[in-house]
Amino acid sequence: MTHAISTADFAPDTAAIAAVIIGVTAFAVAQGLTYPLISLVLEHRNVAQSLIGFNAGCFAAGLGTATFAVGALTRLVRGDRLIVGGLVGCALSLSVFASSDNFWVWCVARFSLGVCVSLIFMLSEAWLNTACPDRLRGRISGLYGAGMCGGFAAGPLAIPLFGTKNGFAFALLAVYVACVAFLTVILTRKARTQPEQAASGALFSFVRRAPLLVCMVAAFAIADIAAISAMPVYFVRLGYSESFAAISVTILALPTALAQPLVGWFLDKTSRSGVALFSAVTAGLSFIAIPFLESQAAILIAFGIMGTASFSLYTCALTILGERFAGKALVAGSAAFALAYAIGSAAGSSTVGAVMDIYSPAAGPVTAGSVVLAFAVFYGLSLLRSRARSSS
């Protein structure tokens, strides 16, 4: 497994980069809509928060399952074709939400959606790092993050337009993702690069080599799942409208999307580990501050800061992955990231949902923020130890 700073310079594969960004934007629109919409629909049906968390955990289980299958799949099918297959699978899963009201059927569909999303996630990120030189890596990762966050921002807007009482929003989203799959096919034919195959056993080898990067993604996952799944329910329980709960997710994602290219510029021009540490501290403090804010404007501002800072953790991890690893290790790293996201989001959705049920709604954001701050302390101490060893 290659583990070295990449210094090679080459022209970026624009077709591959475009295919990756368009595909991940479609996935983000789907996730940005389904997380709050499913939570709000189930809350409207008087489903317990613990079961809502279980349903979100089904998505995380699908993410984790795909990480163990990606190696075999990439040896059977080309990576770009797997990305297209993942988009088609997302469209089919979304159509199930539109056509069924059964909670357990929704759990199966949520699991299937997680599998398909994970394939898109892992292969797109590996392909993105293969298609761009290190001098542009932070900025390209920032554009990737902007597309993802822009999708998260756009998805919840369907809730005020179409409501939560029928499946039209799910059906419309399924058609959109299917169209993106067709466009991705066209772009992949013009690409010069391909996602690498994953080597056998490389996932756990990567985790041993880069535990801090894996923990960084897990911290992001906990913050992400708390923000887009538990926080809409938090607002509804405090008496805010469903429209406000949905718009809060858009406010979370919109400044995040606008900020990611700037974050990418800082990653290319300053200390990448320093940007990651600052992002973790800011995200944790923003979460903890929310229960103490009273005005809607202040809450939304804190939400926007929280979203920007927490997602920057992922942009940092993706950039550092491409900087330090190459070839098949990129797929292994992306698979490790997907597994870390699955574990973090499952733990986050279950824990945050449980503390909201057992204690109070305010316990949700405080718990999520405390976990992210704990990672910041751990990461900061690790950086200090690394610098002490290098100077001695």
N, C-alpha and C positions, 0 to 999 in steps of 0.2 A: 504494500500500500504506500503510494507516494505521499510524502509529508515534507514539503519544501515550499518556500516562497516562490511563487510563479513570477518569472521575469520576462517570459516570451511576449513579444508584441506582434499583433496581427490585426487585420481588418475584422471588425465584428461581423458575425453572420446575422444580417438584419432580418432575413426571412424567418430564421429560427427564433430570434428574439421576439419578433412580432407575433409568431404563433404561440409562444410561451405566454406572453403578456395578455393576448386576447383570450387564450384558454383559461388562464388563472383568473382573469376578470369575470368571465362567465361563472366559474366556480364560486367566486366571491359574491356575485349577485345572488346566486342560489343560497349560499350559506347566510348572507346578510338578511335574506327574506325568511328562510326556514327557521332559523334559531328563534327570533322573536315571535314569528307568526305561530309556529307550533306551540311555543310556551303560552302565548296568549289564548290560542284556541283551547288548549287543554285546561288552562286556568278558567276559561269561560264555561267549560264543561264540569267544573268543580273537581278536577283531578288533583290529588295531593301533590304538593311541591316535590316530595320525595320521588313520586312516580314520574313527574315531569323531568326531574334530574336523571332518573333511570332511562327515560327515552333519549335524552341527550347523551347519556352514557352508551347507548346502543350505537350512536354515530361514532363515538370514540372507539368502541370495540371494532367497528368496521375499519377505522383507520389503522388500528394495531394489527388486525388480521392481514391486511394488504401488505404491510411491511415484511411479513415473513414469506409472502408469495411473490414479491417483486423479482427476486433473483431468478427463480424458475421461469417466470413469465417473460423476462427480458431475454432469456436464452431461447425462447420459443417464438416470440413475436417482437418485431422491431419496436423500439421505444416510442417513436412518433405515432405509430399505429395504436399502441396501448393508450396514449394520451387521447386519441380520437375515440377509442373504445370506452374510456372512462367518461368522456363527455356524453356519449350516447347512453351509457348506463345511468348517469345523473338525470338525464331527461326522462328515462323510463321510471326511475325511482320517484321523481317528482310527480309523474302522472298518477302514481298510486295514492299520494296524498290528496289529489284532486278527485279521485274516484271512490275512496273508501273512508268511513268514519270509525272503523274499528281500531281501538288503541293498540292492540297487539300486532295488527297488520302494519300500523304506523311504525312500530318498533322494528319490524323486519325491514320495512322500506328505509328507515333511518340507518340501519346497519348496512344495507346495500349502498346507500348514498355515501356512507363513510368509506367503504371499500373503493368505490369509483373515484371519490375525491382524493383519496390517498395516492392512488396511481397517478393522477394528474399532478398532484403536489410533488411527489418524489421525482418523477421523470422530468417534469418541467424545470425544477430547480437544478438538477444535474445538467440538463441541456443548456440552461441559461449560463451557467458557469463555464461550460465548454465553449459556448458561442461568443464570449466576450473576453478581451484581454484584461489583465489586472489593473492597468492604468485607468480603465473605465468601470471596474467592477462595482465599486460603491455606487456610482451614479446609475448604472444599469439596474442594480439591485433596488435602488430607490425608485426607479420607474416601475419595476416589477411590483414593489410594495404599493406604489401609488395606484396602479391598476387594481390590485387586490382590495385596497381600502376604498377606492372609488366604487367598486362593485358592492362592498359592504354598505356604503352610503346609499347607493341607488336601490338596493333590494328592499329595505323597509318602507320605502316610499309607496310601494304597492298596497301597504296595509291601510293607510287613510283613504286611498282611492277605491279599493275593492272590499275592504272590511275583513272580518274574520269569520263570517257566518257561512261562507261557501268556499268551494275549491277553485274558483276562477283564477286567483293569483297563482296557485300552484300550476294550473294548466298553462297559463300564459308563460310562466317561467320555463316549463318543460319545452315549449315550442322555441323559445329564445335559445336555450342551451343546445337544442338540436341544430339550429341554424349556425351557431358558433362552431359546432363539430364539423359541419360542411365547409365553412371558411378555413378551418384549421387544416383540413385535407389539402386545400389549394395551396396554402402557405408552405406546408411541409414538403411539397414537391419541388419548391425553389430553394430549400435550405441546403447548405453545404455540409452541415454537421449533423450528427445523430447523438441521442443519449447513449452512453456506454452501457454495456451489460454489467450486471452486478455479479461480483465474484462470490463464490460459496463461502459462507462464514464471515464475510467482510463486515456485516452489520455490527456484531459484537466486538470485533477487532477495532472498529472505529470508535465505539463507546469507550473502550479502554484507552485509546489514544487521545481522545478529545472529550473528557467528561464535562469540562466547563461549558463547552458549546452545547452539549446535550442538556445540561441543567438550565442553560439560558433559554432554550426553546421550551422546556417544561415550565419555567416561570412565566414565559409569555403565554403559554397555553392556559394556565390557571387564570391569568388576568383576562385573557381573551374570552374564555367561556363564561367567566363571571360577568363581564361587561355586556355581552350580546345575548346571553340566555337568562341569567338570574336577575340582572338589573331591571329589565322591563317588568318582571313580576314584582320586584322591590318597589318600583314606582306605582304600580297599580294598587298594591297593598297599602301604600301611604295615601291613597285617594286621588292620584293623578289619573287622567284619562288614558285609554288605550292608545289614542293618537299621540299623546305626549310620550308614552313609553316607546312607541315605534320611532318617533322623530328623534328621541334621545340617541338611538342607535345610529341614525344618520348623522347627528351632530358629533357622535363619537368618531365616525369614520371619515367624514368630509375633511376636517382639518388634518387628520392623519394622512389622508391621500395627498393633500397639498404639500405637507411637510416632508414626505419621504424623499423626494429628489434633493431637498436641502440636506437632509440627514445623510444621504448618499455622498453629497459633496464633502461634508465633514469627514466621512469615513475615508475618502480618498486623500484628503488634505491634512488630517490631524490623526491623533491616536485612536485607533479603532476600539481598543479595549476601554479607553477613557469615555468614548461616546456610549458604549454599552453600559458602563457603570452609572453614568449620569442618567441614562434612560431608566434604569431599574429603580434608582432612588426616587426619581420624579413620579414614576408610575405608582409606586407603593404609597407615597405620601398623598397623591391625588385620590386614590381609592379611599384611604382612611378619612380624608377631609369631607367626603360627600355627605355622610349622615349629619354633619355639623353645619351644613349650609341650609338656609331656609328659602331663599328666593330661587325661582326657576332659572333665571339668568345665570346666577352663580353656579348652580348645579350643572347647567349645560356647559359653562366655561370649564369647570373642573373635569367634566366628562370628556371634553375635547382634548384637554391637556393629557388626561389619563390615556386616551386612545393613542395619541401621537407618541407618547413615551413608551407605552407597552409594546406597540407594534414595532417601534424602532429597535427593540431587542431582537426581533426576528430579522430585520434588515441587517443588523450587525452580525448575527450568527451566519446568515447566508453569505455575506461578504467575506467574513473570516474563513468560512469553509472553502470558498473558491481561492482565497489567497494561499492557504496552507496545504490544500489537497488537489489532486488531479486524477484524470482517467477514471478507472472503475471505482476509486475511492469516493468520487463525487456522488455516485449512485448510492454507495453504502452510507455516506454522510446524510444524504437526503432521506434515506430509509430510516436512519437513526433519528433524524429530526421528526419524521412522521410518527415514529414510535413514541418519542418523547412528548410530542403534541397529544397523541392519543392518551398516554398515561396521565399527563398533566390535565387535559381537559376532562377525562373521566373522574380523576380525583377532585378536580376543581368543581365540576358540576354536582357531584355527590356531596362533597363537604359543604359547599356554600349553600346548597339547597337544604341540607340537614340543619345547619346552624340557624338558617332563617325560620325553619319550622320549629325548632326546639327553643330558641332564645327570642329573637326578634328580627324583623327585616334588616335593621341596621347592622346586625352581626355579619351579614353577607359581605358587603364591601369592606368592612374592617378586617375580616378574615383573609379575603383575597389580597388586600394591601399589605397585611402583615407577612404573608408568605413571600410576596415579591421583595419586600424589604429584607427578609431573611436571606434571600438569594443575593441581594446587593451586598450585604455584609460578607457573605461567604466568598463572593467573586472578588470583592475588594481585598480581603485578606489573602486570597490566592495570588492576586497580582503583586501584593507587597512581598510575599514569600518568594515569588519568581524573580522579582527585582533584586531582593537580597541575595539570592543564590548567584545571579549573574554578576553582581558587583563584588562578590567575595572571591 
